[in-house]
């Protein structure tokens, strides 16, 4: 039976079929940006374009495809298999990023990105493998969409880890139509049971057995489908695979909000308490590294520290005068003039002939008046020698 949600070539703009239990709004002119959402179940833009798998294992970028909102329990359009979801408790939602940040990318090994129930896998992996390998055409289409060898589908599934999403996640999903896998862009609701690979990336949606890949490079388009109450386009994440293989994931226990370490490739039977738990409570931990600044957010900009340009030659340093030494506080004993060796300290200095004669004290006569000089007899200027 054909799905009533598929667009036919004869009627390119069919009247949308309301989902069971509710009506939907017309599509014309409605774009889900910010808080406005379109409630139309049109899948033509989501499922057209072939498999969408590139040679490098990533989907081929497509321009502005519609993005299907897929509720956690819904099988979705064109499921590969019946649901293999186990009845497990729904994990708690992580806190929203701080104001001014939008969740964009989260590394697959981030603690708290996934949740689950201790010792219970969110998907029945063996049943999933059995349903796919029992139909060769489906197995071939599944392997083509997942980018794995057709003969290795069952072993590849057994190497995945069953967990549940704790945040709305953008992916490239694949429906099974006409014997082939048809790619579409989708947002999976928090609580969706998925199988995760050894790089932390969701690879299978267990409610319909659909293979999952990374979202298209162009993440524009229109959201189509019925949005859930907590849906916010600004907080949809994209899981970025780790650069190396991870041996375990730290997830949140949905029953008691505790940390669980689940070995990758296990069904939960080896769950244990992490040897080193994250430093915050599971319900209080934000997804570290997932926030990107909102360009519209207000606030003072903090200038980044400047980095010197090492390619440019260094600027010349102007010459400086030599420093002036401080004056010595103590006199240098070697700088005092040496005493004159020819000066007798006990000899009175000779009188200066140009100086005035000293004035004697009152009541005293000068020495020349007290002792007048005696007359000196005249001496001949010449004399004759006595002859003997």
C-alpha positions as CSV (number, residue, x, y, z in Angstrom):
1,X,0.0,0.0,0.0
2,X,1.4,3.4,-1.0
3,X,2.0,5.9,1.7
4,X,-0.5,8.8,1.5
5,X,2.4,11.2,2.3
6,X,4.2,10.7,-1.0
7,X,4.1,13.3,-3.7
8,X,3.2,12.0,-7.2
9,X,4.3,13.4,-10.5
10,X,0.8,14.0,-11.7
11,X,0.0,16.4,-8.8
12,X,3.2,18.3,-7.9
13,X,1.4,20.2,-5.1
14,X,-1.0,17.8,-3.5
15,X,-3.2,18.6,-0.6
16,X,-1.3,17.4,2.5
17,X,-2.8,14.5,4.3
18,X,-3.4,15.2,8.1
19,X,-1.6,12.8,10.4
20,X,-3.8,10.6,12.6
21,X,-5.3,12.5,15.5
22,X,-4.6,16.0,14.2
23,X,-4.6,18.5,11.4
24,X,-1.6,20.3,9.8
25,X,-1.1,23.8,8.5
26,X,-0.7,24.6,4.8
27,X,2.9,24.7,3.5
28,X,2.8,27.8,1.4
29,X,5.0,30.6,2.7
30,X,5.8,28.8,6.1
31,X,9.4,28.3,7.1
32,X,10.5,26.9,10.5
33,X,13.0,29.5,11.5
34,X,13.2,30.6,15.1
35,X,9.8,29.8,16.7
36,X,7.7,29.4,13.6
37,X,7.2,25.8,12.3
38,X,5.6,24.3,9.3
39,X,3.3,21.3,10.1
40,X,3.2,19.6,6.7
41,X,4.0,16.0,6.1
42,X,5.4,16.4,2.5
43,X,8.4,14.2,1.9
44,X,9.2,14.8,-1.8
45,X,12.1,17.2,-1.0
46,X,13.4,14.8,1.7
47,X,13.4,11.5,-0.2
48,X,14.5,12.6,-3.7
49,X,18.0,12.4,-5.0
50,X,19.1,8.8,-4.9
51,X,21.2,7.2,-2.2
52,X,23.2,10.3,-1.6
53,X,26.3,8.3,-0.6
54,X,29.7,9.7,-1.6
55,X,32.9,7.8,-2.2
56,X,34.3,9.0,1.1
57,X,31.5,7.5,3.1
58,X,29.7,10.9,3.6
59,X,26.5,12.0,1.9
60,X,26.7,14.1,-1.2
61,X,25.9,17.8,-0.5
62,X,22.5,18.8,-1.8
63,X,21.1,22.3,-2.0
64,X,18.5,23.3,0.6
65,X,16.7,20.1,1.1
66,X,13.6,19.9,3.3
67,X,14.3,18.4,6.7
68,X,11.9,15.8,8.1
69,X,11.1,16.0,11.8
70,X,11.0,12.4,13.0
71,X,9.4,11.6,16.4
72,X,11.2,9.1,18.5
73,X,8.7,6.2,18.3
74,X,7.5,6.8,14.7
75,X,8.7,4.4,12.1
76,X,9.1,7.2,9.6
77,X,8.7,7.1,5.8
78,X,9.6,3.9,3.9
79,X,11.1,1.9,6.8
80,X,13.5,-0.9,6.0
81,X,12.3,-3.2,8.7
82,X,9.8,-3.4,11.6
83,X,10.8,-1.6,14.8
84,X,13.5,-3.3,16.9
85,X,13.3,-0.8,19.7
86,X,13.2,-2.3,23.2
87,X,10.9,-0.8,25.8
88,X,13.4,1.2,27.9
89,X,13.0,4.3,29.9
90,X,13.4,7.6,28.0
91,X,16.6,9.4,28.9
92,X,16.6,12.8,30.5
93,X,17.4,15.9,28.4
94,X,20.7,17.7,29.0
95,X,20.6,21.3,30.1
96,X,20.3,23.9,27.3
97,X,23.5,25.8,26.3
98,X,24.0,29.2,28.0
99,X,22.3,32.2,26.6
100,X,24.0,33.5,23.5
101,X,25.2,30.0,22.3
102,X,23.7,27.6,19.8
103,X,24.4,23.9,19.9
104,X,25.9,22.9,16.6
105,X,28.4,20.0,16.7
106,X,29.2,17.5,19.5
107,X,31.9,14.9,19.4
108,X,30.5,11.4,19.4
109,X,32.5,10.4,22.6
110,X,31.1,13.4,24.7
111,X,29.9,12.1,28.0
112,X,26.1,12.5,28.3
113,X,25.4,12.7,24.6
114,X,23.6,9.4,24.8
115,X,21.6,7.6,27.4
116,X,20.2,4.2,28.1
117,X,19.2,1.6,30.7
118,X,21.8,-0.3,32.6
119,X,22.4,-3.8,31.2
120,X,19.7,-3.3,28.5
121,X,20.4,-2.2,24.9
122,X,17.9,0.2,23.4
123,X,17.7,-1.9,20.2
124,X,17.5,-5.6,19.6
125,X,20.6,-6.0,17.4
126,X,20.2,-9.6,16.6
127,X,16.6,-9.1,15.4
128,X,17.7,-6.2,13.3
129,X,20.4,-8.3,11.6
130,X,17.9,-11.1,11.0
131,X,15.3,-8.8,9.4
132,X,17.8,-7.3,7.0
133,X,19.7,-10.4,6.0
134,X,16.4,-12.3,5.5
135,X,15.7,-10.0,2.5
136,X,18.6,-9.8,0.0
137,X,17.3,-6.8,-1.8
138,X,16.9,-4.8,1.4
139,X,20.3,-6.0,2.6
140,X,21.9,-4.8,-0.6
141,X,20.2,-1.4,-0.4
142,X,21.0,-1.1,3.3
143,X,24.7,-1.9,2.6
144,X,24.9,0.6,-0.2
145,X,23.4,3.4,1.9
146,X,25.6,2.6,5.0
147,X,28.7,2.3,2.9
148,X,29.6,-1.2,4.0
149,X,30.0,-4.6,2.1
150,X,26.8,-6.4,1.5
151,X,28.1,-9.6,2.9
152,X,29.1,-7.9,6.1
153,X,25.8,-6.4,7.1
154,X,25.1,-8.7,10.1
155,X,28.7,-8.5,11.5
156,X,28.7,-4.7,11.1
157,X,25.4,-4.4,13.0
158,X,26.8,-6.6,15.8
159,X,29.7,-4.2,16.2
160,X,27.4,-1.2,16.9
161,X,26.3,0.0,20.3
162,X,22.6,0.4,21.2
163,X,21.9,3.8,22.9
164,X,19.3,6.6,22.9
165,X,19.7,10.2,21.9
166,X,19.6,12.8,24.6
167,X,19.3,15.8,22.2
168,X,17.6,16.4,18.9
169,X,20.1,15.3,16.2
170,X,20.4,16.2,12.5
171,X,21.2,13.3,10.2
172,X,20.9,11.9,6.7
173,X,18.3,9.2,6.9
174,X,17.4,6.6,4.2
175,X,14.1,5.0,3.4
176,X,13.6,1.9,1.4
177,X,11.7,2.5,-1.9
178,X,11.5,0.6,-5.1
179,X,14.3,-1.7,-4.1
180,X,16.7,1.1,-3.4
181,X,17.7,3.4,-0.5
182,X,16.3,7.0,-0.8
183,X,18.2,9.6,1.2
184,X,16.5,12.5,3.1
185,X,17.5,15.0,5.6
186,X,16.0,14.5,9.1
187,X,16.1,15.6,12.7
188,X,15.7,12.7,15.2
189,X,13.9,13.6,18.4
190,X,15.5,13.2,21.8
191,X,14.9,9.6,23.1
192,X,15.3,8.0,19.6
193,X,16.9,4.6,19.8
194,X,19.9,4.3,17.6
195,X,22.9,2.1,16.9
196,X,26.2,4.0,17.3
197,X,29.5,3.0,15.6
198,X,33.0,2.9,17.1
199,X,33.5,6.6,16.3
200,X,30.4,7.7,18.3
201,X,28.2,8.4,15.2
202,X,24.6,7.3,14.9
203,X,24.4,4.7,12.1
204,X,21.0,3.0,12.4
205,X,17.5,4.3,13.5
206,X,16.0,1.3,15.2
207,X,12.3,2.3,14.9
208,X,12.5,1.6,11.1
209,X,15.8,0.0,10.5
210,X,17.0,3.0,8.5
211,X,20.7,3.5,7.9
212,X,22.0,6.9,9.0
213,X,24.8,9.1,7.8
214,X,26.2,12.5,8.5
215,X,23.9,15.4,7.4
216,X,24.3,17.2,4.1
217,X,26.9,20.0,4.0
218,X,24.1,22.5,3.1
219,X,22.0,22.5,6.2
220,X,19.3,24.9,5.0
221,X,15.9,24.0,3.8
222,X,12.5,23.9,5.4
223,X,11.5,21.7,8.4
224,X,8.5,19.6,7.5
225,X,6.4,17.4,9.8
226,X,4.8,17.9,13.2
227,X,7.3,19.5,15.7
228,X,7.3,18.2,19.2
229,X,6.9,20.5,22.1
230,X,10.5,20.9,23.0
231,X,11.8,21.3,19.4
232,X,14.0,24.3,18.9
233,X,16.1,24.7,15.7
234,X,18.8,26.6,17.6
235,X,19.5,23.5,19.7
236,X,19.7,20.8,17.1
237,X,23.1,19.1,17.1
238,X,25.2,17.4,14.6
239,X,27.4,14.5,15.9
240,X,31.0,14.8,14.8
241,X,32.8,11.4,14.7
242,X,35.9,11.0,16.8
243,X,39.3,11.0,15.1
244,X,40.2,7.6,16.6
245,X,38.3,4.5,17.6
246,X,36.7,4.7,21.1
247,X,36.4,1.5,23.2
248,X,33.5,2.8,25.4
249,X,30.9,5.5,25.8
250,X,29.9,7.3,29.0
251,X,26.1,7.5,28.9
252,X,23.4,8.5,31.3
253,X,21.3,5.9,33.1
254,X,17.7,6.7,32.3
255,X,16.4,5.1,35.5
256,X,18.4,6.8,38.2
257,X,20.3,9.6,36.4
258,X,23.7,8.0,37.1
259,X,26.7,7.6,34.8
260,X,27.2,4.3,32.9
261,X,30.3,3.2,30.9
262,X,29.1,1.0,28.0
263,X,31.7,-0.8,25.9
264,X,31.3,-0.2,22.2
265,X,29.9,-3.1,20.4
266,X,28.2,-4.5,23.5
267,X,24.5,-4.9,24.2
268,X,24.8,-3.5,27.7
269,X,25.7,-6.7,29.4
270,X,29.1,-5.3,30.4
271,X,27.8,-1.9,31.7
272,X,29.7,-0.6,34.7
273,X,30.4,2.5,36.7
274,X,33.0,4.6,35.0
275,X,36.5,4.4,36.5
276,X,36.7,8.2,36.2
277,X,33.3,9.9,36.3
278,X,32.7,13.3,34.7
279,X,33.0,16.1,37.2
280,X,29.3,17.2,37.0
281,X,25.9,15.6,37.6
282,X,24.4,14.0,34.5
283,X,21.4,16.3,34.7
284,X,23.6,19.4,35.1
285,X,26.3,18.7,32.5
286,X,26.1,20.7,29.3
287,X,27.5,19.1,26.2
288,X,31.1,20.5,26.3
289,X,32.4,21.9,23.1
290,X,29.0,22.0,21.5
291,X,28.3,25.7,21.7
292,X,29.2,28.3,19.1
293,X,28.8,32.0,19.8
294,X,25.7,33.6,18.5
295,X,26.7,36.5,16.2
296,X,23.6,38.4,17.3
297,X,24.4,38.1,21.0
298,X,25.2,41.4,22.7
299,X,28.0,41.9,25.0
300,X,31.4,43.6,25.2
301,X,34.0,42.0,22.9
302,X,37.2,40.9,24.6
303,X,40.2,41.7,22.4
304,X,42.4,38.8,21.7
305,X,46.1,39.0,22.7
306,X,48.2,40.2,19.8
307,X,50.7,37.9,18.3
308,X,54.0,39.4,17.2
309,X,54.8,39.1,13.5
310,X,57.9,37.0,13.3
311,X,58.2,37.4,9.5
312,X,58.9,41.2,9.8
313,X,62.5,42.3,10.7
314,X,62.8,43.7,14.3
315,X,62.6,47.4,14.7
316,X,66.0,49.1,15.4
317,X,66.5,50.1,19.0
318,X,67.8,53.8,19.3
319,X,71.1,54.2,21.1
320,X,71.0,55.3,24.6
321,X,73.5,57.4,26.6
322,X,75.7,55.5,29.0
323,X,74.4,55.5,32.5
324,X,75.7,58.1,34.8
325,X,77.2,56.5,37.9
326,X,75.8,57.7,41.2
327,X,78.0,60.1,43.3
328,X,79.9,58.3,46.0
329,X,78.6,58.7,49.4
330,X,82.0,58.4,51.1
331,X,85.0,60.5,50.0
332,X,87.7,58.7,48.1
333,X,90.9,58.8,50.3
334,X,93.0,58.8,47.2
335,X,91.6,62.0,45.8
336,X,92.8,64.4,48.6
337,X,95.9,66.4,47.6
338,X,99.1,65.2,49.1
339,X,100.9,67.5,51.5
340,X,103.8,69.6,50.2
341,X,107.0,67.8,51.4
342,X,108.9,71.1,51.3
343,X,106.7,73.0,53.6
344,X,107.7,73.1,57.3
345,X,104.5,73.2,59.4
346,X,106.4,74.8,62.3
347,X,107.8,77.7,60.2
348,X,105.8,80.9,60.1
349,X,105.0,82.1,56.7
350,X,107.0,85.1,55.4
351,X,105.2,88.5,55.6
352,X,103.7,89.9,52.6
353,X,105.6,93.2,51.7
354,X,102.5,94.7,50.1
355,X,100.5,94.2,53.2
356,X,100.1,97.1,55.7
357,X,102.0,96.9,59.0
358,X,100.1,95.5,61.8
359,X,98.6,97.9,64.2
360,X,99.7,97.3,67.8
361,X,97.1,97.1,70.6
362,X,96.2,100.2,72.5
363,X,98.9,101.4,75.1
364,X,101.7,99.6,73.5
365,X,104.5,101.1,71.3
366,X,105.9,99.5,68.3
367,X,109.1,97.5,68.8
368,X,111.1,100.0,66.7
369,X,110.2,102.8,69.1
370,X,111.0,100.8,72.2
371,X,114.3,99.6,70.9
372,X,115.5,102.3,68.5
373,X,118.2,101.0,66.1
374,X,121.8,101.8,67.0
375,X,123.7,103.9,64.6
376,X,125.9,101.9,62.3
377,X,129.3,103.4,61.5
378,X,130.0,104.2,57.9
379,X,132.0,101.6,56.1
380,X,134.3,102.4,53.3
381,X,133.2,101.3,50.0
382,X,136.7,100.0,49.2
383,X,139.7,98.9,51.3
384,X,143.3,98.2,50.6
385,X,144.8,95.0,51.4
386,X,147.4,94.9,54.0
387,X,150.7,94.0,52.7
388,X,152.6,91.8,54.9
